[in-house]
């Protein structure tokens, strides 16, 4: 009995040691190991305030209660077990040799490095280093341990003044090198269709400096825009081996998306000389036959954007470059257009489309007065009508950046920053695609310095990074279901001190403190492995990894050299167990990469018993139903010491839920009162006809519409609302899309709308006089009361290779694949002036201009990988 008591006491003592600072195991013959479990420490709390916006809908605000379990004895024992396994493995010299490998790239010290994964399954890397007009190309094998200089096999590729690496977004074996010379008027394209084993030299008749544009479903189709004046659009039907000019005088262009995926959209202008800049004469054109013919869609176009089924165009109101602008939208590839219904904004304000997903748009509209804040709106299914989602949404005027982030690992979850009255910033989250926003509940057990104030988890993103905070943007991937890694503080506002790393395993409902201090991190093995490198030093020597979703971390000293860190990289898809840590030595500036193969540690493939059933959004009061669907996943258990493998596919089942009040929004011109949609008498604009309100079902209740993308069936139907049969009311010319794209669409041209009267729901005959009178009356009223929609421009990223750029000093790695850039030299320009000073208000990050950090002259490294088309 005494022996048992002594054993329990010893175990509890070990647990206390782990909780208070970590258990260190060292051996002179092997690298130091560290298993970390962190207790929560007090963090600064700053006054905040303000309210989150809420869409004018029927969705009721809920308090989602979820508890993060504190450290248990069983978890601590499991952590010791994991450490013991790794400790035993590191005693074997063969293990160390197979687990870690260092590559020097033949002593290469050139100032620029570009890297891409290629091959049948992205099993090899191609690296291009450049300096002073010379380049070297290396090709790695499947192990990542050996890199061969293949420059001599690519005809004259290394002699170009500039050599750019591009990766096909939809063909893992297609790689491109674009060669340009300072005095040359044409580029040379080197094309590899076999994973960089061989290249074909393709002299072009034009100069190419921008990214190639790849078709999303037909990989053989590629577009390129020349830089030569006048710019022209070229098409390749064979992945870049041959090219044909298909359009002249092109300002910019892109492939369509959604139902318009096979169409090409371009903005053209017949400039007569290089210095002419009158963009009011721009035209939007479209080709449905790969450039054989073109149709004119719109005149006076400033710019345009595509995303999902939406095509937006920013229009000049008058024929002047200083004219106000308004926005038009089409959901049928430009055949018909409608004005977007948004509040009037003046010329100095701006808007930005931040996301188009599942048939809905998030759009930011800047507030007057250069405040750095605005209102975040969500669209209906037509893209015409927008509802207010979040007030005081942070979007600085002096820099084109935002903290808006879509969580890729769980449907419907978005994170954003909200500006408070005292210019402090707090983090908000929505779990229902913008219907409700709320602060992020602080992790269980995490203390706050001033408990009299409300403290939440405040997450750092692009704005903080641009302000000099050492942090990586939030990270989530679709195949690591529910997992999110972020940098943050537990406070009532964003802080200026170094943040910690927090992990969520349930899509953001609950969080745990994972690592103290800032780290660079990656998700591997579909979420079964998390890897991190400390970011509080430019020469880290330790890599940390976790196999239980961030609960237990093992540290490993992977180098004894002072190597300046430039990137923690993993192959596209986050499926592999191998990561690469890139950097260069301080003294001779030679590129180094350390390849760590974690499959040598975790060498058992997961079996059926290693997985568990998990339902997202189970913390809400709808039993996991979101937008009419309930998803159930099978994912790896946190304590399973096994790997998913590259071929692992996410196992998901979906069931349709019964409709509830939360599946409906109020129609345009209606507002919510006591859970009922009633007429909003404050809306001065003429009511939008019911055929144009974005209904996706046949029978609709007057004043209500389903949320875009909602799949619910049966269940709730408003008792007080009368039903309208759209199949009878909206027929023939009354349906959207009745006007032809060959005629220039006006705001109400072609929108011959069936008039809906009380008690009359069907039109049995069409009388020419009635149609004419209705059309003229609507046109007169529109001209009389038409609001002015003034915008600046649409920002949109094409299907181009994602890039990660780092520099040798004072930088952190950033990825375009996540739609974020974090350069080391930051300059904020307001009205042509660069503000100075880094203002700190009560220890938190205020909305103020940041001091521009000193630019550093050094190498940049660029990671090329696939990216999804994203409308920003």
N, C-alpha and C positions, 0 to 999 in steps of 0.2 A: 504493500500500500504506500509505504514511504517512498519507494522507488517511483511509483506512478505519479505521486504528488510532485516529486522532484522533476520528473520529465515534463509535466504540465507547466510547472513554474519556469523551467528552462525555455520551453516553447513560447510562453508569453513574453519572456524577456527578449527573445529573438524578434518577436512581433513588434515590441515597443521600439527596439533599435531600428527596425526597418521603417516604421512610421515616422520616427523623428529625424531621419536623415539618410538612411540607406545602409545597406550591408556591403562592405568592401571585402573582397577576397583578392589577395595578391600572391604572386609567386615570382621569384627572381628569374625563373626560366620561361615565363610566358607573360603576355601583356596583362595589364591590370583589368579586372572585371568589376563591374558595379551593378548591383540591382537596386533600383530606386523606387521608393514609395514616399510621396511627399505629403506632409501635413499642410493644411491651409495656413497662410500667414495673413495678418491684417494688411489691407490695401487702402490707399487714400480714397476718401469719399468727398465729392464736391457737389455743391448745390446744383440742382437742375430744375426742370419744370416743363410745362407745356403738355399738350395732349397729342396723342396719336390720331391721325385721321382715320375715318372709317367710311367705306363705300356706302352710298345711300341705297342700301339693300335690306333684305329681310334677315340677313344673317345676324344672329344674336351673339353678343359678346360673352365669352366664357372664360373662366379661369381654369387653365389646364394644370392640374396638380400632378406632379410626378416627382418622385423622390430618388435621388442618387444614393445608393447604399454606401454607407461608410465602410472603411476597410475592415474586413472580417478576418477571423483566424484562418478560415479555410482558404481565403484568397492569399493570405500571407504565406501559408504553407505551399500553395501552388506556385507562388513567386520564387520561393526557395528551391522548389523542385526544378523549375525552369533554369534557374541559375546553375544548379548542380549539373544538369545535362550539358550546358554550354561549357562549364568548367572541365568536365571530363573530356569533352571533345578537344578543347584547346591544349590538352596535355600531349596530343599526338602531333608530331611534326608533319605528317602527311595531311592532316586536317588543315593546318594553317596554310600549307602550300596550296591546297585545293580551294580553300575559302577566300583567301586574299591574294591578289596579284597586282603588281605595280607596272605601269607602262610609261615609258619616257618619250615616245614618238621620235626615236633616234636623235635625241638631244635638240629637238626643234624649239627655237625661241622666237619665232615670228610673232608679230604683234596682234594678229587677228586669227580667230579659230571659229570654224563653222562645223557643225556635226549633225548628222541625220542617221536614223535607223532605216535599214532597207533589207531586202531579201524576201523569201517566200513568207516568212512569219516574223519579219523584223528581227532576224537573228544576227545581223551584222551591222557594224557602224562604218560610215564613210566620214572622214574628217578632212577638212580643207584648211590649211594654215596659209596666211598671206602677210606680206610685208614689202613695202617699197616696190610694188609692181611685179613681184614674183610670188608664186603660189606653189604649194606642195600638197598632193592628194594622197591620203592614206586609206587603206581598206582593212578593217578588222575582221577576224574570223568569228565563228559562232560563239566561242568562249569569251571573246572580248579581251583576251590576254595578248594576242599577237596582232600587230599592225604592220602592214607592208606598204612601202612607198610605191604607188602605182602611177606616178606622174609620167614616167617614160612611156607608159602604154597608151596615154591619151595625147593625141597629136597636138603639140604646141599649147596645151591647156594651161601650163604653168607660166606662159610668157605674157599673158594679158595683164594690163595694168589693174584690172579689177576682175575677180572671179567669184561669182555668186553661186551658192548652192541652193537648189530648190528641190522640194520633195512633192511628188504627186500625192494628192490628198485621198485618192481612191484606188491606188495601185501600189502595193507595198514594194514592188520590184522596180518601179520607175523613178529614176533620179535624174536631175538636170544640173548642168554647170553652164552658167551664162558668162561668157567672156566679153569684156569691153576694153577698148583702148582709148586713151585720152584724145587722140587725134582721129579716131576712127568714126565713121558715120554709120556703121553697121556692126551688129553683134555676131558672135559665133555661139551656137548652142551645141553643147555636148549632151547626147541623150543615151541613157542606159535603161534598158528594159529588162535586164536580168540581174538586178540587185547589185549594180556597180561592178560586175565581173568584166564587162566590156562597154565601151562608149563609142558612139558614132558622132563624127564631127559634121554639124549642119551649119554652113554659112547662111546667115540671114540677110535679107535685103533691107532690113530695118534695124534700128537701134532699140534694144530691149533693156530697160532698167527697172521696170515694175515687175510684180509677181505674175506668173502665169495663172490663168483662171481655168479651173478644171470643172467639167460637168459633174454633177453630183451622182448621177446614175449610169452614165455612159463614159467610162474612163478614156475611151479613144478620142473624145472631143476636148480640145484645149483652145482657149482664146488667149491672144496677146495684143497689147496696145503699144504701138511704137511711140518713141519719144520725139521722133523727127517731126518737124513742122511741115505741113499740117498732120496732126496725129491720125493714124489709121488703125483699124481693127483687123486682125488677122485670125484665121481659123486653121487649125490642124485637125484632120480626121484620123490620124494615126499616131497619136500620143507625141507629136512634135517632130516627126521625121520629115514631113513636108508641110508647107504653109501656103495659104492663099489669102490675098487681101479681099475682104468682104464689105468694108465700109470706110469711106474717107471722112475727114473733118470730125473725128470722134473726140470728144472731151473725156469721157469715161464711159465704161459699160460693164455689164455683168450678166451672168446667166440668171434666168428666172428661178423661182422656187415654188414648191407646192404644185398646184395644177399647171403652172407656167414653166415647169422645169426644163422643157425643151426649147424655150423661147429665149431670144437674146434682146436685151434692152440697152440702148445707148442714148447718151445726150450728145447732140451734134450742134455745130456752129460753123457757118461759112466765113470764118475769119479770112481776111485778105492779107494780113501780115502778122508777124509774131507778136507785136506789141499791142495788138488790138485786144481789148478786154471787156467789151460790152456783152455781158452774159445775158442780158434781157432778150436777146435773139436766139437763145438756146432752144432746141426742140428735143422732145422725147420721142424716140422711134423704136419700133419693135420688128423683129423678124421671126417668123414661124417656120422658116425653111432653111435654117443655118446660113442666112445671109444672102440667099438667092434673090429675095425681094424684101422690101421694107415698107412699113406703114407708119404714117405720122399719127402720134397719139395726142401730143399737147404742144402748144407754143409757150414761150415766156417761162421756161422751166429753169429754176435755179439749180436744183439737184433732185435726186430721187433715191429711193431705197426699196429693197425687196426683203421680205421675210415671211416664211410660211405661205399663206394664200394672199398676203397683202402686198400691194404695190402702192407706194406713196410718192407724191411729187410735191415739192416745195415750189410755189408759183409766185411770180411777180404780179402784184396787183396792177401796176402800171408799167409802161415801157421806160423805166429809169432804173439804173443800178442802185439808186437810193430808195427805191420804192419799197413799201411794206410788202410782206409776203404772207401768203396763206397756204393752207395744206389741203390737198385733194387725195382721195383714196379710191382704189379699185380692188375688187376681189375677183375679177374675171380677166386678169392679164391686160387691163387697160382698155377693154371694149367699152366699159361704162365707168363714169367717175362721179363721185359725190364729194361735197365739201364736208370736212370734219367739223363736228359740232363741239367746239371748245370755247372757253372764255376768250374775249378779245385781248390780245397782247400787242404791245407796241414794238417798234422796230428794234430797239436796243435790247429787248429781251429775246430769249431763245427757247427752243424745245429740243428734246432728244428722245428718240425711241430706244428704250433700254432692253427690251426683250420681246420676242414674238414666239410664243410657245403654246401649243394646243389651241390654236385659233383665237388667241387673245393677245393684246399688246399692252405693255407698260410704257407710258409716255410721261416724261417730265416737262412741265411748263414753268419757266422761270417767273419769279415774282418781280414786280416793279422795284426800282430803287437800287439795283446792284447789291442785293442782300446776300447772295450766295445760297439762297434757299428757293424752293418752289413747291409746287403741288405735283404729286405723283398720281397719274390717272391710269385706269384700266379701261380697255375698250369692250364693246359688245362684239358679237360675231361678225358684224358688217365692217367694223373699223370706223364707223361714222360717229357713233355716240360713245362718249367717254364719261366714266363716273369717277368721282374723287376717291382716291384710295389712301394716301398718306400726305398730311400737311407738313410743311416745313422740312421737306426732303432736302438733304444736303446736296448741293451741286455748285461748287465754287464758280464764280463768273470768270475768274482770272486764269483758270486751268480747266482743260477739257477732261475731267475725271469725276468719278462717282464711286461711292461705296456699295452701290446696288449690286447684289450678288444672288444668282439663282443656284440653289443647292441642287447639284446634279444627282445626288444619291437618294433623294426622296421627292416624290411628286408634290408640287404645290407649295414648296417651302422657299421663301426668299428672305434675304437679310438686307437691311438698308440703314443708313445713318440719318438721324433727325437733328436739326439744329434747334437749340433751346433759346429762350428769351435772353439769357445771359451770354449767348454765343458759345456755350459749351455744347458738346455733341454726345448724343447717346445712341445706342444701337437698338433697332426695332426688328421684329421678326413677324412674318405672316406664315401660317400653316395652311391657308386656304386660298392661295394665289391672289392675295391682295384684298380679300374681303375684310379681314380684321388684322390689325397690327398691335403688337404689345412688346414691352421690354422683355429681355431674355432673363428668365429666372436664374438667380445666382446658384452655383453648384452647392449641393448640400454640404454643410459644415464649413463653408468658406466664410470667414469672418469679415466684417466691414469695420473700418476704423471708427466711424460714427454711426452707431446702430440707430440713432434717431432719424436718420435719413434712409430713404429707400435705395438699396443697392442692388444692382443687377450685373450680369455679365456684359461688359462693353467690349465689342470686337473691333480690332484694327483691320483696316483694309487700305485701299489705294490712297485715300486722302492722308492717312497717318503716315504711310510709307513716304509719300512725297514731302511730308513735313519733317522727315528725318528720323522717324521712329523705326527701330530695328525690328522688323516683323515681315513675315511672308503673308500674302493674301490668303483668305480662307481656301481650303482645299477639300474637294469632294469629287468622286468619279462615279459614273452610273453603275458600274459593276461591283462597287463596294457599298452595298445597300445600307443606308442609314448612317454611314460614318462621315463625320466632318471634323477637320482639324482647323483650329483658328488660333490667333494670338489675341490675348485680351487681358483685362483687369476686372476685378470685382469692385465696382464703385458705382456712383450715380452718373458718371460721365467719363468719356475717354481721357486717359492719363498720358502724361509725357514721359513717364519712367519706362524702363524696359518691361515689356509685357511677358506673361507666361503663356505656355501652350495648353489649350484645353481641347478635349476630345468629346464628341457626342457619338453615341452608337444608335440613337433612335431618331435621327434626322433633325435634331435641334431642340427637342422637348426637354432633355436633361443633359447635363454636362459634368465632366470631372476634370480636375486639375491633373494634367499628365506630366508636364515638364516645367521646372522652374527656369525662368529666363527665356529669351528669344532663341529660336531654332529654325533652321531650314528643314523642311520635312517632305516626305513622299509616301504615297500609298502603293503597296506592292501586293502581289498574289491576290487580287480581287478583294483587298481589305484584310486578308489574313496576316499581313505583315505591315507594320509601320516602321519607317526608318527616319532618323533625325540626326542633324549635325548642329552643334552649338553655333549661334550667330553672334555671340557677344565678343568674338575675337575674329580677326581676319585670317588667322592661321590655326584653325581647329585641328586637333589630332585624334579626336574621339568620335566614333559613330555610335549611335544608340538605336536599339531596335526593340519592338514589342510585338508579341504574337497574341495578345489578348486585348486588343482594341485600346491600348494605351494605359492599362492598369499597372503592368509591370514592365520595366525597361532595363535592359542589359546594355552596359557600355563596354566598348572595345577600343583600345588604342590601335588605330590602323596605321599610324606612321610616327616616326620619331623626328622627322624633318619639319622645318618651318616652310610649309607650303601655303601660299595664299589661296584661299578657297574661291572658286568661281561658280561651282554648280554641283548639285546633287541630282543626278539624272537617272531616269528609268525609261525603258522602251515604251512606245505608245501603247495605250490600252491598260497600263498598270496591272499586267497579268503575270509578269515574270518575277523571279525571286532574286534577280541580279540587279545591283545598283552600281552606278559609277560616280565617284567623287572626283571632280576635276579641279585643277589648280595649277599653279606654277611656283617655282622656287624663288625666294626673295633675291638671292645673290645672282644667279645666272639666268633667271627668267625662262627656264626651260619648262615646257608643258609636261605635267604629270597627271595620270589618272589612276585611281585605285579602284579595281574591280572587286566587289564583294559578292560572293555567290552564297546566298543564305540557304539554298537547297542542300548545301553540305551540312548545315546544322539541323534543319527541319527536313528530314529525308523520308518521312512516311506520308504517303498520299492519303487524303481524307477518305473515310468510308462513311456509310450511311449513318452510323451512330454518332459521327462527329458533327452532325448538322442538327439544327433546331428550327422549328416553325416560328416565324415572326410576322406580325401584322403592323404595318406602319399606321401612324395616326390613331393608335389605340388609346391615346390619352384624351382624345376628345370625347364628347358625349354622344357620338354617332356610331360607336362600336367600330371605329376604323374606317367608316365610309367617308370619302372625300370626293366631291363633284360626281356623285352617283356611282362610285366604284369602290369596292373593298379589295385590296390586294393582299395576298399572302405569299411570303417568301420563305424559302429554306436557305438558311445561311449558316456558316461555320460557327460552332460554339466558341465562346471566348477562351475557354480553357482547353481547347483541343490542340495538341501539339502535332499538327500535320499541315500539309499544304493543299491548296485547291488545284493548282496546276494551270498551265496556259490554256488548256482546252476546256476548262470549266465554264459552264454556262449558267447564268443566274436562273434559278428555278422559281417561277412565279405563276400563281393562279389568280384570276380576276373574277369577281362576281358582281352583278349589277344590284345596286341598292334601291330600295323604295324611295321615292321623292319625299323630301321634307321641306319645311319652310326655308331652310338654308340653301336649297338648290335653286331658289328664285331671286332675281333682282327686280326692282321696280323699273317699268318702262320709262323712256324719256318723256318728260312732262308729268311724271308722277313722283310722289314722295312717300316715305314710310311714316305712318302714324299708327301707333299701337299695333304693330305687326301687320298692318294693312296698307296696301298701296292705294293712295288717293290722288286725285288731280292736284297738281302743284300750280296754284294760281299765280305764283311769282314768275313763272316762266313766260317771258314775253314773246318768244319766237313762236311761229306757227307750229302747231303739233305735227310731228313727223308721222306720215301715214303708217299704219300698222304693218304694211307690206315691207317697210324699210327699217324695221326695228330689230332685225337680227334674230328673229325666231327661227329655231331649228326643228320645231315639231309642227304637226299638221293642225291640231286643235290647240288654241292658246287662250288663256284667260286675259281679258282686257285689262291693261295696266301692269301686267307681269310678263317676264320672259325668263327662260332658263339661262343660267350662267353659261357662257361659251364653253363648250367642251364637256358639259355635264351630261352624264350617261344614265341618270336615274330613270326609273320607270314606275308608273303607278303611284300609289301613295297620295301625298298631299296635293290638294287642288283648292285654291281659294274659293270659299263658298260664296263670297259676296261678288265675285267677278263673273261676268257673263262670258261664255265661250264664243270664240270666233273661228270659223272654219276657213283657214287660209287657202285651201285648195279651191274654194269658190270665190273668195274675195280677191285673192291675188292671182289673177290669171291673165294670160295674154300680155298686152302692153303694160299692164299695171305692175308686172314683176320687175325687180331689179335686173338690169342687164339687157333691157329692151333696145337701148340706143346703140347705133353702130359706131365702131371705132374709126370709120373713115371720115366721119364728120367731127369737127372739133366740139367736144362736149362742153356745155355750159352747166351752171350749177343746177338748173332745173330742167334743162333741155333733155328730152327723152324720158322724163320722169312723169309720164302721164299716169296719174295715180287714181285709183278707184276711191271715191269719197265714201266714208263710212258714216252712216247716220244711225241714231238711236233706233233700235228695233229692226234695222234692215241690214242683213249680213250677206245677201247674195245679189248679184246683178244679172238679170236674165236676158237683157238685150243691150246692145250698144247703139246709142243714138248719137249721130255725128254732132249735132248742135250742143248736146250736153258735154261731150268730150272737149269741144272747142271752148265753150264758156269756162269749164273747169280749168283748162290749161291756161287760158288768159288770166283768169282770176288768181291762180297760184303764182303765175309769173309776175303779175303786178305786185302782189303782196310780198313776194321774195325780194324784188327790187327795192321796195319801200322799206322793208324791215331787215334786210340782209345784214347780219353782223359781219364785222371785219375780222378775218382770221389772219394774223400776221406772225410769221415765223422766220427763223434764220435758215437753218439747213438741216438735212438729214444726215446722220452719221451711220455708216453701214460698213461692216467688214465683209469682204468677199470670201469665196472658198479658196483662200490662199494658204500656203504653208504657215503654220504657226512658228514663231521665232522666239527664242530665248536669247537675250543679249546680256552679257556681263562685261565688266571692265576690270582691270587688274587692281585698282585701288578704290577703296571706299564704296563698294557696291555689293548688292545682293542679286541673286539670280531672279529673273522675271520671265514670265511666259505669256506670249500672245495667245497661246492655246486656251488660256483661261481668260482671255480678253483683258489682260492687264499688263501694264508696262511700268517698270520701276527703275528708271535710269539713275545713275549716281549723281549726275550733274543736273540740278533742278533749277529752272528759271521760270518765275511767274511774271507774266507781263500783263499789266493793266493799263489800257489806253496807251500802249507804247512805252510805258515806264515800268522799270523793275523795282518793286518795293523791297525794302530792307528790314531786317530785324526779325527775330523769332520771338513773338510775344507769348508769354505764358500767363494764363489767368488762373490763379489759385491752384496751380499744379495740374490743370487739365488742358486739353488741346482746344484752343478757341478757333473761331473762324477768322483767320487773319492771314496775311501774306507771309509766306515762309521765306527765310533767308536762303538765298541760293548758295548751295555748297560749292566749294571750289572745284572747278573742272580738273580732272586728272588725265594726263596724257598716258595712255596705256592701251593694252590690247583689248579688243572686244571679242567675246566668244558668242557664237550664235547656234542655237539648237533648232533644227528644222524638224517638225513633225506634223502629223495630220491634224486638222481642225474642222469643226462643224461650222457651217454657215451660221452667222449670228448677226442679227439686226440690233444695233445699239441705239 
